[in-house]
Amino acid sequence: MLYDMKQKRLVVFLIMVVAVLTSCMARTAVSQLEHSPDVFLVLYDSTVGKLPLMESIKNYGCEIKYDYSSFCGMALIKPQDRTLEETMQYFKGVKGVLNVEYDHIIRLTDPVKPRLEEY
């Protein structure tokens, strides 16, 4: 009888350890957003227009993946001979560019977590 009780406690303990470790691993995966290795997003000022951006895209050797019609922005593919970080840094200096950011990958199977931002 005493042996059965120790076995049950050990099984419950092991289940709790596995549950805690699994929970920690899931939180770590969610907190580190994954981004595309080749695509980044550029938002530009509508008053300046996209002509300076288009010239920079051509000169730098990027490819337009998507030109958004609902807002002033584009998804661009970096050149193969450049890193994503140096390409993003270059486009931050282009006239009329307001923001350059990673194209985050969000999977439909990821848990939904509200973003709490301070304004």
Secondary structure, DSSP 8 states (H G I E B T S, - for coil): -HHHHHHHHHHHHHHHHHHHHHHHHHHHHHHS-EEEEEEEEEEE-TTT-SHHHHHHHHHHT-EEEEEETTTTEEEEE--TTS-HHHHHHHHHTSTTEEEEEEEEE--TTS---------
